[in-house]
Amino acid sequence: MSDDDLRLYPTPFVHRHYICLSLDHCKQKYGTRIFAPADLDKGWHGNRRNISFDNVRLPDTKSLKRLPPEATPDQFDSSGPWPRHFRER
């Protein structure tokens, strides 16, 4: 597939789930993962491999935005995006 074959979806995707629910959950989810060597050879999973959990800082729950389950993507408050991923804080 070439870049010419790629098309963007017309509206931004709203990420409506948490990657992890706590630091313990993060450690359980990512600390024990084993990735296929073929995937690693392709350069995949670089951001999930060898995570240093000493550097992981989850956001304070007060800073999280809430969206009712019945809300549509156009109702999501996209103001104030975080400049970095929680693993990079």
Beta strands, then each sheet from edge to edge (+ up, - down):
end
